[in-house]
């Protein structure tokens, strides 16, 4: 190679490196020019709706643009998520909910998507609580399990539908206790909780954040949290863990957040990564929400978020498979049996 050619090559490399750094700098500086839509694929008032409205307010301040929360319930959250998946890949349409929902839609046959199709931005973790109407004869979880054994398939449990957190909770309880029940579904966690408050159903296994106000008002009686540790929330006695009654009960951490389609421009995800690290991880508003509602404040993004969420995705997928409700076997989707 001649000296002239060598110098030309070095110059070309220098330009390439400069261009690369320019792109990286630009990727850190996404400035949205129109409102962003975050779809909540459940009815208003539920766990996803609650935390996303707090998160949206935090993001609006940081991005300098309106973040519009739109409720689009139906088909256990898959309709709203499908809207986001099929929207233009310009970074202006996101979905939200539990990570295990996004990770198991393909298993349940509701939506042909997997966790690798999305960028994960998690904020809090929630836990399902087994609660009954305040006038229920069931005083303990053991009482409820005894009744379910005495009346197979007759005790009604309200959830937000197949693939919802409440449904996975009811299925896990049934499997852990060796019982069956009558599943009654609603378009969101809040309507499911209200059905038990009103006496329309006997039990709900929706998330604690969706039940806490009714528990505080003594309209619901919590029997157990589906976790290995008690659930402690300001203003109510600690809710005992399911493992006190069922020591071998398997529990996973159920993470919630925002999901952005993987194929959006790099500057969108780079900016959100930075916001999650610098703003969301230190959000006083989200910390207060978690404290008031009994959620776990634990923001993460990227590979760390997927690693944190995968045990719940894996557990939920195999609950569907073993309960005969899977349309596609989890192991064919890269979800091995736990």
C-alpha positions as CSV (number, residue, x, y, z in Angstrom):
1,X,0.0,0.0,0.0
2,X,1.4,3.4,-0.9
3,X,1.8,6.2,1.7
4,X,-0.9,8.1,-0.1
5,X,-3.4,5.2,0.0
6,X,-2.5,4.5,3.7
7,X,-3.2,8.1,4.6
8,X,-6.5,8.0,2.7
9,X,-7.5,4.8,4.6
10,X,-6.7,6.4,7.9
11,X,-8.7,9.5,6.9
12,X,-11.6,7.3,6.0
13,X,-11.5,5.4,9.3
14,X,-11.3,8.7,11.1
15,X,-14.4,9.9,9.3
16,X,-16.2,6.7,10.1
17,X,-15.4,6.9,13.8
18,X,-16.5,10.5,13.8
19,X,-19.8,9.6,12.1
20,X,-20.3,6.8,14.6
21,X,-19.8,9.1,17.6
22,X,-22.2,11.6,15.9
23,X,-24.9,9.0,15.6
24,X,-24.3,7.9,19.2
25,X,-24.6,11.5,20.4
26,X,-27.8,12.0,18.4
27,X,-29.2,8.7,19.7
28,X,-28.9,10.1,23.2
29,X,-31.0,13.2,22.3
30,X,-34.4,12.2,21.0
31,X,-36.7,15.1,21.1
32,X,-40.3,14.0,20.3
33,X,-42.2,16.5,18.1
34,X,-45.7,15.3,18.9
35,X,-47.5,13.6,21.8
36,X,-46.6,10.0,22.6
37,X,-49.3,7.4,23.2
38,X,-49.0,4.8,25.9
39,X,-51.7,2.1,25.6
40,X,-53.0,0.6,28.8
41,X,-54.5,-2.7,27.5
42,X,-56.8,-2.9,30.5
43,X,-59.8,-1.0,31.9
44,X,-59.2,2.2,33.9
45,X,-58.4,2.0,37.6
46,X,-56.4,-1.2,37.5
47,X,-52.8,-1.8,38.4
48,X,-51.4,-1.0,35.0
49,X,-53.5,2.1,34.6
50,X,-52.4,3.4,38.1
51,X,-48.7,3.1,37.7
52,X,-48.6,4.2,34.0
53,X,-50.3,7.5,34.8
54,X,-47.7,8.2,37.4
55,X,-44.9,7.2,35.0
56,X,-46.4,9.2,32.1
57,X,-46.3,12.3,34.2
58,X,-42.6,11.8,35.0
59,X,-41.8,11.2,31.4
60,X,-43.7,14.3,30.2
61,X,-41.5,16.5,32.3
62,X,-38.3,14.9,31.0
63,X,-39.2,14.7,27.3
64,X,-41.0,18.1,27.1
65,X,-43.9,16.5,25.3
66,X,-47.3,15.2,26.2
67,X,-47.6,11.4,27.1
68,X,-51.2,10.4,26.5
69,X,-52.5,7.3,28.3
70,X,-55.2,5.5,26.3
71,X,-57.2,2.6,27.8
72,X,-57.8,-0.1,25.2
73,X,-59.0,-3.2,27.1
74,X,-60.0,-6.5,25.6
75,X,-58.8,-10.1,25.0
76,X,-56.8,-10.2,28.2
77,X,-54.7,-7.2,27.2
78,X,-53.7,-8.5,23.8
79,X,-55.8,-6.0,21.8
80,X,-54.0,-3.0,23.1
81,X,-50.6,-4.6,22.8
82,X,-51.4,-5.6,19.2
83,X,-52.2,-2.0,18.4
84,X,-48.8,-0.9,19.7
85,X,-47.0,-3.7,17.9
86,X,-48.7,-2.8,14.5
87,X,-48.3,1.0,14.9
88,X,-45.7,2.8,12.8
89,X,-42.3,2.1,14.2
90,X,-41.5,5.8,14.9
91,X,-41.3,5.5,18.7
92,X,-44.6,7.3,19.4
93,X,-46.8,4.3,20.4
94,X,-46.0,2.1,23.4
95,X,-47.9,-0.4,25.4
96,X,-47.8,-1.3,29.1
97,X,-48.7,-3.9,31.7
98,X,-47.1,-6.9,33.3
99,X,-44.0,-8.3,31.7
100,X,-45.3,-11.8,32.0
101,X,-48.3,-10.9,29.8
102,X,-46.0,-9.7,27.0
103,X,-44.0,-12.8,27.4
104,X,-46.9,-15.3,27.3
105,X,-49.4,-13.9,24.7
106,X,-48.0,-16.4,22.1
107,X,-48.4,-19.3,24.6
108,X,-52.1,-18.5,25.1
109,X,-52.6,-17.9,21.4
110,X,-53.8,-14.3,22.0
111,X,-51.0,-12.5,20.0
112,X,-48.1,-13.7,18.0
113,X,-45.3,-11.9,19.9
114,X,-42.5,-12.7,22.3
115,X,-40.5,-10.8,24.8
116,X,-37.7,-10.3,22.2
117,X,-40.0,-8.2,20.1
118,X,-40.0,-5.4,22.8
119,X,-37.7,-3.1,24.8
120,X,-38.6,-3.5,28.5
121,X,-38.9,-0.5,30.8
122,X,-40.0,-1.7,34.2
123,X,-41.0,0.4,37.2
124,X,-42.6,-1.7,40.0
125,X,-43.4,-5.3,40.9
126,X,-46.9,-6.3,42.2
127,X,-48.2,-9.3,44.1
128,X,-51.6,-11.0,43.8
129,X,-53.7,-11.1,47.0
130,X,-56.4,-13.7,47.7
131,X,-59.4,-11.7,49.1
132,X,-63.0,-12.4,49.8
133,X,-66.0,-10.2,50.5
134,X,-66.0,-8.7,54.0
135,X,-69.1,-10.7,54.8
136,X,-67.7,-14.0,53.6
137,X,-67.7,-17.0,55.9
138,X,-64.1,-17.6,55.0
139,X,-61.8,-16.2,57.6
140,X,-58.5,-17.8,56.5
141,X,-56.9,-19.2,53.4
142,X,-57.3,-22.6,54.9
143,X,-61.1,-22.0,55.2
144,X,-61.3,-21.1,51.6
145,X,-59.3,-24.1,50.4
146,X,-61.5,-26.4,52.5
147,X,-64.6,-24.9,50.8
148,X,-63.1,-25.3,47.4
149,X,-62.3,-28.9,48.1
150,X,-65.9,-29.5,49.4
151,X,-67.4,-27.7,46.4
152,X,-65.2,-28.5,43.4
153,X,-65.5,-25.9,40.6
154,X,-68.2,-23.9,42.4
155,X,-66.4,-21.2,44.3
156,X,-66.3,-18.1,42.0
157,X,-63.0,-16.2,41.5
158,X,-63.0,-12.9,39.7
159,X,-60.0,-11.9,37.5
160,X,-59.2,-9.6,34.6
161,X,-59.3,-12.6,32.3
162,X,-57.1,-15.3,30.9
163,X,-53.5,-14.1,30.9
164,X,-54.1,-11.5,33.5
165,X,-52.2,-11.4,36.8
166,X,-55.3,-12.3,38.7
167,X,-55.8,-15.4,36.5
168,X,-52.3,-16.6,37.0
169,X,-52.8,-16.1,40.7
170,X,-56.0,-18.1,40.7
171,X,-54.4,-20.9,38.6
172,X,-51.4,-21.0,40.8
173,X,-53.6,-21.2,43.9
174,X,-55.7,-24.0,42.4
175,X,-52.6,-25.9,41.5
176,X,-50.8,-25.4,44.8
177,X,-53.9,-26.3,46.8
178,X,-55.2,-29.1,44.5
179,X,-58.6,-27.5,44.0
180,X,-60.8,-26.3,41.1
181,X,-62.9,-23.1,40.9
182,X,-65.3,-21.2,38.6
183,X,-63.5,-18.5,36.7
184,X,-65.4,-15.2,36.2
185,X,-63.7,-12.7,33.9
186,X,-63.8,-8.9,33.5
187,X,-62.1,-6.3,31.3
188,X,-59.7,-5.2,34.0
189,X,-58.5,-5.6,37.6
190,X,-60.7,-2.9,39.0
191,X,-64.0,-4.3,37.7
192,X,-62.9,-7.8,39.0
193,X,-62.2,-6.4,42.5
194,X,-65.5,-4.5,42.5
195,X,-67.4,-7.7,41.7
196,X,-66.1,-9.3,44.9
197,X,-66.8,-6.2,46.9
198,X,-70.4,-6.2,45.6
199,X,-70.9,-9.9,46.2
200,X,-71.2,-10.8,42.6
201,X,-68.2,-13.1,43.0
202,X,-66.8,-14.8,46.2
203,X,-63.1,-14.3,45.7
204,X,-60.6,-12.2,43.8
205,X,-57.0,-12.9,43.2
206,X,-56.2,-9.6,41.5
207,X,-53.1,-7.5,42.5
208,X,-52.8,-5.9,45.9
209,X,-52.5,-2.4,44.4
210,X,-56.0,-2.9,42.9
211,X,-57.4,-4.1,46.2
212,X,-55.7,-1.9,48.8
213,X,-58.4,0.8,49.1
214,X,-61.2,-1.7,49.5
215,X,-59.1,-3.6,52.1
216,X,-58.5,-0.3,54.0
217,X,-62.3,0.4,53.8
218,X,-63.0,-3.1,55.2
219,X,-65.0,-4.0,52.1
220,X,-62.6,-6.9,51.3
221,X,-61.0,-9.4,53.7
222,X,-57.5,-10.4,52.5
223,X,-56.6,-14.0,53.2
224,X,-53.1,-14.2,51.8
225,X,-50.6,-12.6,49.4
226,X,-49.2,-15.0,46.8
227,X,-45.6,-14.4,48.0
228,X,-43.1,-15.9,50.4
229,X,-43.1,-12.8,52.6
230,X,-46.0,-10.8,54.2
231,X,-47.4,-7.8,52.3
232,X,-47.0,-4.7,54.4
233,X,-49.0,-1.6,53.4
234,X,-49.6,1.6,55.4
235,X,-53.0,1.6,57.1
236,X,-53.8,-2.2,57.1
237,X,-52.4,-5.2,59.0
238,X,-49.7,-7.2,57.3
239,X,-51.2,-9.8,54.9
240,X,-49.7,-13.2,55.6
241,X,-47.9,-15.1,52.8
242,X,-49.5,-18.0,51.0
243,X,-46.5,-20.1,52.1
244,X,-47.7,-20.0,55.7
245,X,-50.6,-22.3,54.5
246,X,-49.0,-23.9,51.5
247,X,-45.2,-24.1,52.3
248,X,-44.3,-25.5,48.8
249,X,-46.1,-22.8,46.8
250,X,-44.0,-21.4,44.0
251,X,-43.8,-17.6,43.8
252,X,-42.2,-15.2,41.3
253,X,-41.8,-11.4,41.1
254,X,-44.4,-9.9,38.8
255,X,-42.9,-6.8,37.1
256,X,-44.9,-4.0,35.5
257,X,-43.8,-1.3,33.1
258,X,-43.8,0.1,29.5
259,X,-42.9,-1.9,26.4
260,X,-41.7,-0.3,23.2
261,X,-41.5,-2.2,20.0
262,X,-37.9,-3.3,19.2
263,X,-37.7,-1.8,15.8
264,X,-38.2,1.9,16.8
265,X,-35.3,4.3,16.0
266,X,-32.2,3.8,18.1
267,X,-32.4,7.4,19.4
268,X,-35.8,6.6,21.0
269,X,-34.5,3.6,23.1
270,X,-31.2,5.3,23.9
271,X,-33.1,8.3,25.3
272,X,-35.5,6.1,27.3
273,X,-32.6,4.1,28.6
274,X,-31.0,7.3,29.9
275,X,-34.3,8.5,31.4
276,X,-34.8,5.2,33.2
277,X,-31.3,5.3,34.6
278,X,-31.3,9.0,35.7
279,X,-35.0,9.9,36.3
280,X,-37.2,6.9,36.8
281,X,-34.8,5.1,39.1
282,X,-34.9,8.1,41.4
283,X,-38.6,9.1,41.0
284,X,-40.1,10.3,44.3
285,X,-43.6,10.0,42.7
286,X,-43.2,6.3,41.8
287,X,-41.6,5.6,45.2
288,X,-44.6,7.2,46.9
289,X,-47.0,5.2,44.7
290,X,-45.3,1.9,45.6
291,X,-45.3,2.7,49.4
292,X,-49.0,3.8,49.4
293,X,-50.1,0.8,47.3
294,X,-47.9,-2.0,48.6
295,X,-45.9,-2.4,45.4
296,X,-42.1,-2.9,45.1
297,X,-40.3,0.0,43.5
298,X,-37.6,-1.6,41.4
299,X,-37.0,0.1,38.0
300,X,-34.9,-1.5,35.3
301,X,-34.5,-1.6,31.5
302,X,-32.8,-3.5,28.8
303,X,-31.3,-6.9,29.4
304,X,-31.5,-6.4,33.2
305,X,-35.2,-5.9,33.0
306,X,-35.8,-9.0,30.9
307,X,-33.6,-11.1,33.2
308,X,-35.6,-9.9,36.2
309,X,-39.0,-10.5,34.5
310,X,-38.2,-13.9,32.9
311,X,-39.0,-16.1,36.0
312,X,-42.5,-14.8,36.1
313,X,-42.9,-15.2,32.3
314,X,-41.6,-18.8,32.6
315,X,-43.9,-19.6,35.5
316,X,-46.9,-18.1,33.8
317,X,-46.2,-19.9,30.6
318,X,-46.1,-23.3,32.2
319,X,-49.2,-22.6,34.3
320,X,-51.0,-22.2,31.1
321,X,-49.4,-25.3,29.6
322,X,-50.1,-27.5,32.6
323,X,-53.6,-26.2,33.0
324,X,-54.5,-27.1,29.4
325,X,-54.9,-23.4,28.4
326,X,-51.8,-23.1,26.2
327,X,-52.3,-22.9,22.4
328,X,-48.5,-23.2,21.8
329,X,-46.1,-25.2,24.0
330,X,-43.7,-22.8,25.9
331,X,-40.7,-24.9,25.1
332,X,-41.2,-24.3,21.4
333,X,-41.0,-20.5,22.1
334,X,-37.7,-20.7,24.0
335,X,-39.3,-20.9,27.5
336,X,-38.1,-24.0,29.2
337,X,-40.0,-25.6,32.1
338,X,-38.9,-24.2,35.4
